[in-house]
């Protein structure tokens, strides 16, 4: 057979897609959630001076408090941006257990997730959320003119995303929460610790890497970077500098790098110059702090990592072995045992946690883990699991619970944990370690926020951290409810108390750096047990209490270290408070000091009116021939989307009119779409091939039931869909007399099943996953249109030869007849559109091996920040057994891809190329496919 010449031009095609997934750090991040609550949630609302508080009925008390709080503090929060009033709905979400908050447009709203985390700064959680998120409200209003509905909101939102770096939004908000209160993350050494460690260890990460993160190293991230930059800029350019910057951006909205240009106009430096200046100053300030603060070097008991890796909560289970929870850029969280040679033995991979946590006693470990509602993902639970090291068996101690930070008693028979109910009432609860039955509930009449409890050695008392607006306290409580305050309200970052013979050990930052301390129960004297340079956490004492293992923070993350028990003075606090200038400029003191206690009238929220909120008109481009405009409505509870639009068909010279809705409040998701559209077809006649045109009214209906469950590191998803439609054709032009005028309710049924395990940041594809999809289409109500189609697809992922490699075997079949004979329901081979078909498509087989090549964190000037480089090899078969065999794939080849940030903008762009070689029987030139995907 003739071979294709290799010097002929390649055939070029382009594959592109868009993914919008706005996510951030799990704690306090702007994670936008479009999921729903169960229909059983009863909603109410309060109107308070432009703020509409919408909340579940269980949160009446908290809603009243937040109505007073938000109205009172907003003038202070927005003052430095010239914003005194605002109009925005704020939803209080109580069904989830993951702490979060965000502000968004399209529709304009804010959401507060009310369940407090087990570690945050030293003030009330909802107050903490309010001051931070209201700053985002002020930022958005400054840029959109303060409108209650800045139409079109999606256009404004997109403009904000490309005009303003995320580090400003979050850094300015952290600066505000720190300046207006006695707390805030800017006062927490452990929060800024990764940045401090990086600079003092001599790392010189670029502005781009510091802002956009890395798949190799720990970087400060845009929160910490933003806070230090915002503080430095305000220190030098004054309180109103960002008011001037945002006003200038609003007045000159369309230009490249508007934030950097406006910042230079009003402060004398652009973003990169400010980054260089800030880096220089931080290194000087933190070096001086290190010189004033005595520290010790602690040898690491774990292997040195090649990329960011942490070993949390080490516990010495015998003289030779240490149990710890490991997670890294390359692996998802799992329990490991380290021996004296630093070798690791893996025990068990686990699921998502509110924070890294476990407790171990006598061969049993317990931990908490997030589980989601199968359908309504706004509802999540925190359950307690146990694992027996000897038998290797996992046991779930609680179901559909809201329990956090479980700790075992010394005899291993009881578990103490924090429980939050739907009204945000917190209690310590004691559970049976075998059955999970609740044995005792400790009273909490003041409804203090409770954190990280632990049993006394004899199990008769519990030590824990409590949090109020006044600060954190270390408390001890017995079974009778008798409470002793060991450390009164303080801004120290108290956490994780642990009993030992000398008293209670805990974490704090008395010397300006997070270290391990202990308090003597009788004298209340506080002594230091560690003197880490960057931070020491999570002590666990040896059986003879002569030494302890703990976490010592290093450049790669949380390491395992060991130290003798040698109490010392806590030392002097030399913490570098970067927000001092901003706090003096604001000069408010704690804005929560004088909140009124007014009672607001509340009323039910919901009904038909709440389903509709028109917010945007958007351009829509479906392909090179079709484009138009679409009006969108989304309600505040994420249950109803409605659209209406018009598209112009350039090739036909005519318009399409469409409308539709999706309702997600019921267990199945219901959808309907109506189109009045032009159509064109070609047909054979006695005069040859003819062109015919017509218009049609088309209605499509669909119902989908998406279900998912998660346990440990496994995720299971099920989806059932049924769809039908009705089409009526009219206004024929040059159509044959017998053309079909009505399509009566063709039916489609589909089912899919997916099982995956959690992926790490460096995984290029799942290491272990199974996907099955089945589809059947037919026309049972239209006898003149006989024919059907059945398709089955399978995607099987396996681990590759090395870490983060993945092998995919994708086999799909379809059988079709009648009018569906030439339909394509399954994936086609790479390059399909450029290769002549020999037979009707019946099956395909893809063998695809993907692997990472490098993680360079390379900068190509201002053009691109290259995060990774990935490769892949593939063989693709079509009609296996007929047109091809295992030795003769239809196409084969390789691909190279890279994730990068272009032009210093936030979206991560996945660019690449796939070279497709075609079986010689087709006499086909190689095909080059360009790949472009991007995500926020």
Helices and strands as residue ranges (DSSP letters): E 11-19, E 43-48, E 51-56, G 57-59, H 60-77, G 79-81, E 88-93, E 100-104, E 109-113, H 125-144, H 153-163, H 166-179, G 185-187, H 189-200, H 207-212, H 221-237, H 241-251, H 258-267, H 271-292, E 309-316, E 322-328, E 334-338, E 344-349, E 359-361, E 364-372, E 380-388, E 394-396, E 403-408, E 414-420, E 426-432, E 438-442, E 449-455, E 461-468, E 471-478, E 483-490, E 495-500, E 503-508, E 515-519, E 526-528, E 536-541, E 547-554, E 557-564, H 580-586, E 602-604, G 608-611, E 614-621, E 626-634, E 640-649, E 654-663, E 669-685, E 688-711, E 714-733, E 742-744, E 747-757, E 769-778, E 788-799, E 806-816, G 818-820, G 832-834, E 843-854, E 858-860, E 864-866, E 869-878, E 891-902, E 908-918, G 920-922, E 927-935
